[in-house]
Amino acid sequence: MLLLLLSNFVLMAFDAREANTQQRVIRVWTQTTADFVQSPVTFISSAVTNYFSSISSMRTAQSENDELKQRVQELEVEVQNSKSLAFENERLKSLLELKSEIGYRFLPAQIIGRDTSAWFDTSIINRGSLDGVKLNMPIVTNGGLVGRVTAVSPLTAQVSLITKDKSGLGAVIGALGTSNALGVVSGSGKREILEMGYVPGSIEVKVGESVYTTGQDGIYPPGLKLGEVAEVRAGSASEALKIFIQPSAKLSSMQEVAVLIYEPPPRPEFDKSLPNANKKK
């Protein structure tokens, strides 16, 4: 009996229809249940798909970002190289202008090494004896005198800077031939400072005046600019002035220099300079 009632209930439920749509109730319930189960599955499936799509997009964006960074670095290198070439061209032009100013032949060279220790303060250039470089040849820049060659190998040469040279060189404050402020310039032991002595205390010297070589030292030709007077310590009729000079050449940052193809004229022998001296036969 119970079985018959259950069967009748199932048939009635299966055949039951909604009043508005006339759809079977069992179909509506089945569709509702399916939608209830399918919605989370669809949501999860869509979320997983979007997640992997996002990862793929991120990888693509990262790859494009890396390519852009690499391109930016390449462009920065190109810009830096262009600037370096422009600066090098300017320095080389300055050396060409220097040739017309000093009137001596010179050999362009590059600084390839430095020893900035307190004992030496020297530089190495990429020119040597195979290029015609010899000991004591002057080294200059468009700013002025740098120093002289103190050691030579076939391919390179060592340059001692004027700021460390204690041997002294003849110099004049003002124009050579018209100024009486003659003296000797030597390294002071301090970088970027020269010291000038033996200038009579009675001579007026002003800060900012230019200092040039006289050629009396037998190493440097006359007329090379050394720098400008930075400080003058007063002397007297019996005491020489003490003068400090700021070199005009940028010794700490120079990259291109010029080796002057200059050899001082031979000095006359002492006995030949005396008209009544007995000549050796």
FIPADO-109714 format. One record per residue (C-alpha): x, y, z; residue in one letter. Coordinates in steps of 0.001 Angstrom, whole numbers, plus 500000, padded with zeros to 6 digits. Layout:
N
      px      py      pz  res
       X       Y       Z    A
...
END
This chain:
281
      px      py      pz  res
  500000  500000  500000    M
  502832  502353  500952    L
  504576  501492  497722    L
  501489  502347  495703    L
  501156  505721  497455    L
  504868  506525  496848    L
  504556  505566  493195    S
  501455  507701  492812    N
  503283  510663  494449    F
  506213  510289  492062    V
  503918  510202  489021    L
  502037  513248  490238    M
  505283  515125  490904    A
  506697  514166  487508    F
  503527  515271  485762    D
  503067  518423  487837    A
  503440  521719  485903    R
  503906  525329  486818    E
  500847  527493  486422    A
  502580  530285  484486    N
  505049  528481  482204    T
  503394  525063  482053    Q
  506879  523519  482512    Q
  507142  520314  484485    R
  508093  521020  488108    V
  510576  518176  488129    I
  512408  519772  485201    R
  512537  523119  486959    V
  513910  521497  490109    W
  516468  519545  488095    T
  517582  522674  486234    Q
  517842  524613  489488    T
  519907  521888  491093    T
  522185  521714  488029    A
  522637  525483  488031    D
  523459  525388  491745    F
  526154  522792  491145    V
  527439  524251  487858    Q
  527830  527864  489001    S
  530752  527231  491430    P
  532407  524952  488917    V
  532102  527594  486197    T
  533396  530254  488578    F
  536393  528153  489591    I
  537117  527211  485969    S
  536922  530850  484898    S
  539145  531933  487802    A
  541780  529322  486922    V
  541677  530334  483256    T
  542045  534018  484159    N
  544912  533200  486539    Y
  546945  531434  483892    F
  546084  534161  481376    S
  547367  536739  483850    S
  550593  534780  484355    I
  551076  534582  480598    S
  550418  538327  480266    S
  552854  539063  483096    M
  555551  536975  481438    R
  554965  538769  478147    T
  555086  542169  479898    A
  558266  541162  481780    Q
  559907  540074  478547    S
  558959  543346  476863    E
  560210  545253  479938    N
  563559  543450  479812    D
  563890  544237  476104    E
  563106  547905  476759    L
  565654  548055  479598    K
  568302  546517  477360    Q
  567503  549003  474608    R
  567693  551916  477061    V
  571111  550696  478240    Q
  572290  550411  474628    E
  571094  553940  473929    L
  572839  555229  477072    E
  576090  553601  475917    V
  575674  555142  472459    E
  575055  558580  473975    V
  578077  558202  476274    Q
  580269  557131  473350    N
  579061  560112  471328    S
  579881  562457  474203    K
  583321  560871  474633    S
  584050  561273  470927    L
  582874  564884  471024    A
  585131  565641  474018    F
  588054  563871  472338    E
  587529  565891  469153    N
  587517  569104  471177    E
  590758  568147  472909    R
  592411  567236  469613    L
  591284  570544  468110    K
  592843  572297  471087    S
  596130  570510  470420    L
  596017  571655  466793    L
  595483  575225  467984    E
  598417  574770  470341    L
  600714  573991  467407    K
  600024  577369  465849    S
  600556  579098  469194    E
  603897  577622  470248    I
  605413  577140  466791    G
  607029  573765  467528    Y
  606367  570374  466026    R
  604707  567999  468442    F
  603554  564427  468705    L
  600023  563804  470052    P
  599873  561238  472866    A
  597403  559776  475310    Q
  597740  559246  479044    I
  597515  555480  479625    I
  598673  555291  483242    G
  599240  557382  486342    R
  601292  557116  489500    D
  599862  559727  491864    T
  601880  558689  494904    S
  603554  561301  497035    A
  607015  560223  495840    W
  606558  560220  492092    F
  603346  561807  490708    D
  604083  560709  487151    T
  602070  559742  484088    S
  602629  557221  481312    I
  601961  558089  477666    I
  601498  555775  474676    N
  604504  557129  472768    R
  608066  555903  473033    G
  611470  555876  471388    S
  610034  554246  468245    L
  607983  557410  467800    D
  610999  559675  468285    G
  610452  560484  471953    V
  613629  561312  473875    K
  614575  562123  477444    L
  613692  565614  478714    N
  611330  566396  475849    M
  608632  568801  477129    P
  605050  567648  477522    I
  602283  570210  477069    V
  598522  570541  476745    T
  596439  573339  475312    N
  596490  574820  478825    G
  600229  574945  479250    G
  603307  573026  480373    L
  602760  569597  481963    V
  606274  568298  482572    G
  609064  566430  480821    R
  609976  562923  479738    V
  612096  561200  482389    T
  612090  557611  481100    A
  611594  556108  477649    V
  610810  552627  476388    S
  610179  551641  472754    P
  606393  552051  473039    L
  605786  554232  476101    T
  607351  557057  478074    A
  607182  558298  481656    Q
  606335  561940  482276    V
  607308  563730  485485    S
  604916  566552  486277    L
  606180  570044  486956    I
  604528  569971  490390    T
  607038  567295  491495    K
  610075  568495  489581    D
  612598  569883  492098    K
  615304  570595  489545    S
  613848  574007  488771    G
  613146  575749  485486    L
  613712  579292  484343    G
  610579  581438  484406    A
  609410  584999  484016    V
  606297  586764  485266    I
  604868  588749  482390    G
  606253  589080  478888    A
  609721  587697  478239    L
  612092  590504  477250    G
  610135  593262  478955    T
  609692  591935  482507    S
  612380  591909  485153    N
  610549  589389  487326    A
  612854  586502  486496    L
  613217  583502  488779    G
  613222  579746  489123    V
  610063  577623  489369    V
  610021  574216  491037    S
  607524  571778  492468    G
  606254  572682  495904    S
  605431  569121  496935    G
  601739  570016  496814    K
  599553  568980  493931    R
  598449  571799  491631    E
  600872  574326  493183    I
  604268  575561  491968    L
  606739  577697  493855    E
  608843  580467  492352    M
  611945  581868  493983    G
  614837  584255  493351    Y
  612553  587106  492271    V
  613956  590309  493836    P
  611793  591666  496647    G
  611838  595139  495104    S
  609837  593981  492046    I
  606069  594338  492159    E
  604216  591108  491371    V
  600423  590871  491295    K
  598116  587921  491792    V
  596722  586717  488459    G
  599774  587576  486356    E
  600859  584903  483885    S
  604136  583003  484215    V
  606120  581648  481242    Y
  609295  579645  480665    T
  612463  581502  479698    T
  614449  578600  478218    G
  617413  579304  480484    Q
  617213  575885  482136    D
  618326  574133  478960    G
  615294  571820  478913    I
  612189  573810  478043    Y
  611851  576278  475181    P
  610935  579883  476012    P
  607339  581054  475947    G
  605510  578013  477370    L
  602854  579039  479843    K
  603277  577689  483360    L
  600279  579232  485077    G
  599121  582272  487002    E
  600365  583838  490237    V
  598118  582635  493068    A
  599910  584138  496092    E
  602791  586535  496746    V
  604647  586692  500029    R
  606456  589976  500411    A
  610211  590201  500433    G
  612636  593065  500799    S
  615631  594599  499075    A
  617748  591772  500451    S
  615099  589038  500543    E
  613469  587477  497485    A
  609740  587198  497023    L
  608073  583872  497648    K
  605562  583291  494880    I
  603048  580465  494484    F
  601712  579604  491048    I
  598572  577792  489956    Q
  599452  575632  486916    P
  597359  576437  483855    S
  597390  572823  482633    A
  594766  570572  484232    K
  597249  568017  485519    L
  594771  565794  487363    S
  592280  565362  484517    S
  594324  565517  481317    M
  593845  562707  478802    Q
  595543  563926  475628    E
  598915  565667  475671    V
  601565  566650  473168    A
  605264  565758  473160    V
  607238  568721  471870    L
  609813  567602  469333    I
  612305  569970  470884    Y
  615942  569645  471769    E
  617643  572668  473336    P
  620468  574221  471350    P
  623915  573129  472508    P
  625511  575425  475015    R
  628832  576974  474040    P
  631867  575600  475776    E
  633118  577821  478564    F
  636536  578521  477033    D
  634896  579525  473734    K
  632796  582113  475498    S
  635889  583986  476703    L
  637509  586047  473959    P
  641013  585810  475453    N
  640872  582174  476550    A
  643541  579850  475303    N
  642052  577341  472878    K
  643060  573708  473183    K
  644611  572287  470110    K
END
